[in-house]
């Protein structure tokens, strides 16, 4: 684990980001007290179609709303 002070972190931010991306723990300290930790952002694995068969819509999901509900949203009756 690499510990650096705030001044050094500001000066060497690009290098510290590279180290964090490589998996190294980088801790930023103020007056010797750890205050932050640099960690890489790991994007979640996307897999198209993983919800196939789990999501269902009713046949009338896009049917016009009843008059009472349209009025509640400020629309006039048609």
FENCORZI-V729569 format. One record per run of one state. SS is the DSSP state (hx for helix, st for strand, lp for the rest). FROM is the first residue (numbers start at 1). TO is the last residue. If there is no record, write none. Layout:
ss:from:to
SS:FROM:TO
SS:FROM:TO
//
This chain:
ss:from:to
lp:1:1
st:2:5
hx:6:11
lp:12:12
hx:13:21
lp:22:25
st:26:30
lp:31:32
st:33:38
lp:39:66
hx:67:72
lp:73:78
//
